[in-house]
Amino acid sequence: MTAIRVEVKTYAGRPVDRASVIVRFVAGRSVVKLGKKINTSWQLKSNQEGIAKFPPLPQGTILVQVIATGYQTYGQTFEINEAERTVEVKLNAPQPQVSAHQ
C-alpha cells in the first residue's frame, strides 16, 4: 500500500486551494479482500496549502486528475512502487480561445 500526497500549485509556486483532486487506481498489485468491494477511486479537495492527502492505495499505476476553477485541467498517470509518494502538480492558466470564424 502507498500513502499518496498531491501538492497543487501554480507555475508561480502559489498553492491552489479547493481544487478537486481525483486519484484512480488503474492497474498493478491490488490487495483483494474476500467479499468486500475494493475502492479504486478517491476524490478530495486541496486545502489552503494546496495539499490533498489520500488514504493508502494499492501500488501500481494510478491516474491523477486535478480540476480547479480558473486553471487548465491536469491529468497524468504515475507508476507508484514506494510506501509514500508526493506528486507535485503545476496548473496552467487557461489558454485564450481560438476560433476559425472571424
N, C-alpha and C positions, 0 to 999 in steps of 0.2 A: 504494500500500500504506500501511497505517496501523498504527503501534505503539500497542497499547491497554494501559492500566494500570487495574486496577479496585481501588479502595480500599473495604474493607468495614469499617464502623464501627457502633456502637450509636448511638441518638439522644443518649446522654450523651457521645459523642465517643470512646469507648474502642474500640480496634481489635478485630476478631473474627478470631482465628487458626483455622486448619484449617477454614475454610468452603469448601464446594465452589462454585467459580465456573465457570459454563458460558457460553461465548460461541459463538453460532451465527450464521453469515453467512446473511442472509435473501435480500436482493436488492441489485442495483446493478452497479457496474463490476467484473467479476472478470477476473483475468488467466488466460487459457486457455493451458495448456501441452499441446502435442500429445502424445498418447499417455500422459499422466500423469493420475492421479486427483487432483483438487484437494480438499484438506481443507477442509471448510466448518464444522466444529465442533471446539471445543477445550474441555478440562476441566482445571482446575488447582485446587490448594488454596491458600488465602491463607496468608501467612507470619505471624510473630508481630506484625508491624506492621499486619496486615490487608490486605496488598497482594498482588495476583496480576498478574504481567506476562506478556502473551501475545506470541507471535511475530507478525510483520507480517501483517495481514489485508487482503483487498481492501476498497476503500472502498465505502460504500453503507449499507444498513440492516442492523444487527446486533441480535440479541436477547441480553440479558444476564440470566442467572438465577443466583441465589445461594441455596444451601441450607446452613443451619447449625443444629446441634443447639441447642435452646432458643430459637429465633427463628422468626418467620414467614418463609415462603419469599418471595423477591423475584423479580420478573420485569418487564422493561421493554425496549422497542425503542428504539434510538438511530439517528439519521442521522449517519454519520461521513464527513466530507469533508476532514479535515485530516491532516497527516502524523503527528501524535501526538495522543492523546486520553486524558485521565484521567477515569474515570467514578467518581463517589462514590456509594456505596450505603449507606443507613442502614437497619438492620434493626430491626423492632419486636419487642417481647416477645410471646409467644403470647397470644391473647385467651382468656378463660375460655370453656369450652364452654357452649352454650345447649341446653337440652333442652325439648321440648314436654311431656314426661312429668314429673309432679310426684310 
